[in-house]
Amino acid sequence: MADLSPLGFIPEQVEDLGDGFKVVPPGIYDVVIVESDVKPTRSGGKMLELKYQVVAGPNTGDFLTDRLNIDNASETAKRIGLSQLKNICDAIGFAGMLKDSNQLHGKVFSVKVVVEKFESNKEAGKMLESNKIEKRMKKGAMAAAAAPAPAAEQPRAAAAW
């Protein structure tokens, strides 16, 4: 038995945050960066962890996390991560020297989200789901690419009188 009286815990006075993790359906989402941090990787490199908030549609307010390898022993992983960071800069119209990740915050762009399934490392055989950011682009870029090309005007035949 544990004495919780020093905690002064009253459930009715605590906000229910749910489980804190929600998988959004696959699709294209308009997002803004609301948090960013450089974190170490297991291999001794560095990743830029970005927290996106969805700003439009039925999932407005939901959060997504993106992790970009910005320093890695694998040149390929580093090249991919820096390319993804370039995609974000291009999407929000940022040019010049990026000195602080806060320079990316609050600007709307779009991401293509997929759902990945993986086996739990705590419960063998239990499949879990997670979101993965597959593409970063200017707002509306996917819709414009998917839209049919305008039909070419056909020349009008001269009226025969």
N, C-alpha and C positions, 0 to 999 in steps of 0.2 A: 504494500500500500504506500502511496506517495502523498505527502501533505502538500496540497496545492493552495492552501489558504494564503500564503505570502504573495501569491500571484494576483489575488484579487480578481480572478476571472469571472465575468458575468457574460455568458454567451449572447444575450440580447444586445450587449453593448459593442459587439465586435462585428465588423463588416464581413460578409461572406464573399470571398474572392473566387469561389469555385475552386477547381483544381489547378487553375493558372495556366493550363495548356489546352489549346484548341486547335484542331487540324481544320483548315479551311478547304473547301472543295477546289479541285483544279480549275484554273482559269487565269484571266488577265485582271490584275487589280491596280488601281491608282493608289499610290502610297506616298508617304513622306517619311524621312528618317527622323526619328524622335530621340534616339540614343545611339551612341557609338563609343567603342572602346577598343584599344589594342590589347590583345591577350596573348599569352605564350601558348605555343602548340606543344604537344607531347614530345615532338622531335627537336625542340629547342628553337623553333622558328617563331614567327609572330603572325597573328591573324587579326584582321580588322573585323570586329563583330558589330553588325548594324541591326538595330531594331526598327522595323518599319511599322507604321500604323496605316491601315486601310482607310481611305478618306472618301470613298464613294461606293454605292451599291449596297446589297443586302448584308455584306460583311463589314460595313463601316464600323470602325472602332476596334476591330480585331488586330492582333499583332502577328508579325512574321519576323523570323530571325534569319539573317544572312551572314555567312562567315567567309571572308576572303583571305586567302594566303597572300600576305604581302612581303614576307621574308621566310624562305624555306630552303632547306638543303637541296631539295629537288628544284632545279631550274624550271622544269616544266610546270610544276605546281605554282611556283612564284609567277611565271609568265602568265598563267591562266588567271590567277588572283588579281594581278595588276591590270590585265585586260578587262576583267569584270569591273574594277574600280574605274577604269577609263569609260566603260559603258555608262556607268552612273553619272560621271562628270558630263559626258556628252548629252545624256538624257535631260539633265537639268540646266544645261547651257553654261557649265563652269569651265573656264579656261584659265591658264596660267599656273602658277605654283600652288599646289595644295599644301598648306602649312598645318591645318588643323581640321579634323573630321567634322567639327562643328560648322565648317563652311558648306557642308552638304545638307545640313538639317533644314527641314521645313519647306523644301521645294518638291513639288509634285512631279512624279514620274510613274511609269508603269512597270510592273513585273509580271512575268509568266510563272505561275506556281503549278507544280506537280505534287502528287502525293506518292511518297515512297513507303513501301512496306518492309519491315525488318523484324527479325526474331529478337524477343526480349532477352537481355543478358541476365535477367533475374529469374525469369520463369521459362524454362526450356519448352519450346513448342508454341509459346504464346506469341502471336504476330501483333505488332504495333504499327502505327502509321505516323508519319512525320511529313511536314511540308519541306519542299526544296525549291529554291529560286532557280529557275532554269534560264531565264533571260531577263535583262534589265534594259529598258528602252524609253524613249520619249513618250509622254502621255499621248495615247491615241495611235501610236505607231502600228500596233498589230491590227487595229480596226481598219486603218488606211490600207495596209497591205492586203487584208482579206476582202476589201470592197471590190466589186467587179469594176473593170475598166469602163469608162463611159463609151457608149456606142458611137461609132464614127457616123457623122452625118452622111447620108446618101445624097449624091447629087440629084437634083430634081430634073426630071425630063421636061423639055420645053412643051408647053401645051400646044397641041395640034388643033387649029381652028378650022 
